[in-house]
Amino acid sequence: MSFDLSTLKFNDAGLIPAIAQDYATGEVLMMAWMNLESLKRTLETGQVTYWSRSRQEFWAKGATSGHVQTLKEMRVDCDADTILMQVDQVGAACHTGRRSCFFTAIDS
């Protein structure tokens, strides 16, 4: 079944949150933003590409670090406003050098 990308709900800036999850382990690795073009590039190439809000440019994960994300599967949530990508992650997903960006616990 083919999903119609035009049904996705982007925010006012034309972006949608995209969560990267390790395909083999299920570990949540990171969250970043995508626009329609970065989604299309990711689906066409299999190389996960995000939209950098700070640099206002496309950001192919691992292009400079070598810590690439290869797309294995892409899903959308029930509200069509968040993307979940299952990826094969090479090296660290976080810019801090950690495997996952979600390493800080919040205690009550």
C-alpha positions as CSV (number, residue, x, y, z in Angstrom):
1,M,0.0,0.0,0.0
2,S,1.3,3.4,-1.0
3,F,1.0,6.3,1.5
4,D,0.0,9.7,0.2
5,L,2.6,12.2,1.5
6,S,0.2,15.1,0.9
7,T,-1.9,13.8,3.9
8,L,0.9,14.6,6.3
9,K,0.3,17.5,8.7
10,F,3.3,19.8,8.7
11,N,3.6,22.7,11.2
12,D,3.4,26.4,10.1
13,A,7.1,26.3,9.2
14,G,6.4,23.3,6.9
15,L,8.1,20.8,9.2
16,I,7.2,17.6,10.8
17,P,9.0,15.9,13.8
18,A,10.8,12.7,12.8
19,I,11.9,10.2,15.3
20,A,14.8,7.8,14.5
21,Q,14.6,4.4,16.1
22,D,17.2,1.6,15.8
23,Y,15.7,-1.0,13.5
24,A,17.4,-4.0,15.3
25,T,17.0,-3.0,18.9
26,G,14.0,-0.6,19.0
27,E,16.2,2.0,20.9
28,V,15.0,5.6,20.3
29,L,18.0,7.4,18.9
30,M,17.0,11.0,18.1
31,M,14.4,13.4,17.0
32,A,14.9,16.0,14.3
33,W,12.8,17.9,11.7
34,M,11.9,17.1,8.2
35,N,10.1,18.9,5.4
36,L,8.4,17.4,2.4
37,E,11.6,17.5,0.3
38,S,13.7,15.9,3.0
39,L,11.1,13.1,3.3
40,K,11.2,12.6,-0.5
41,R,15.0,12.5,-0.5
42,T,15.1,10.0,2.3
43,L,12.6,7.7,0.6
44,E,14.4,8.0,-2.8
45,T,17.9,7.4,-1.5
46,G,17.5,5.4,1.6
47,Q,19.9,7.9,3.3
48,V,18.0,9.8,6.1
49,T,18.0,13.5,5.3
50,Y,16.6,16.1,7.7
51,W,16.0,19.8,7.5
52,S,18.3,21.9,9.7
53,R,16.4,24.7,11.2
54,S,19.5,26.5,12.4
55,R,21.4,26.3,9.1
56,Q,18.2,26.4,6.9
57,E,19.5,23.6,4.8
58,F,19.2,19.9,4.2
59,W,21.2,17.7,6.5
60,A,22.1,14.2,5.4
61,K,22.8,12.4,8.6
62,G,26.4,11.3,8.8
63,A,27.5,13.4,5.8
64,T,30.4,14.9,7.8
65,S,30.7,12.5,10.8
66,G,30.3,9.2,9.0
67,H,27.5,8.3,11.5
68,V,25.0,7.6,8.8
69,Q,21.4,6.5,9.1
70,T,20.1,4.1,6.5
71,L,16.3,3.9,6.3
72,K,14.8,0.5,6.9
73,E,11.1,1.5,7.4
74,M,9.1,4.7,7.7
75,R,5.8,5.0,9.5
76,V,3.4,7.8,10.3
77,D,1.4,8.2,13.5
78,C,-2.4,8.0,13.7
79,D,-2.7,11.9,13.5
80,A,-0.3,12.1,10.5
81,D,1.8,14.7,12.3
82,T,4.9,12.7,13.4
83,I,7.2,10.4,11.4
84,L,8.9,7.3,12.9
85,M,11.9,6.0,11.0
86,Q,13.4,2.7,11.8
87,V,17.1,3.0,10.8
88,D,20.4,1.2,10.6
89,Q,22.6,3.6,12.6
90,V,26.3,3.6,12.1
91,G,28.1,5.1,15.1
92,A,26.6,7.7,17.3
93,A,23.2,9.3,16.6
94,C,23.7,12.2,18.9
95,H,26.0,15.2,18.2
96,T,27.4,14.6,21.7
97,G,28.9,11.3,20.5
98,R,26.4,9.2,22.4
99,R,24.5,6.4,20.7
100,S,21.1,8.1,21.6
101,C,20.1,11.7,22.3
102,F,17.9,10.5,25.1
103,F,20.5,9.9,27.8
104,T,19.3,12.4,30.4
105,A,16.8,11.1,33.0
106,I,14.3,13.5,34.6
107,D,13.7,12.5,38.2
108,S,10.6,13.4,40.1
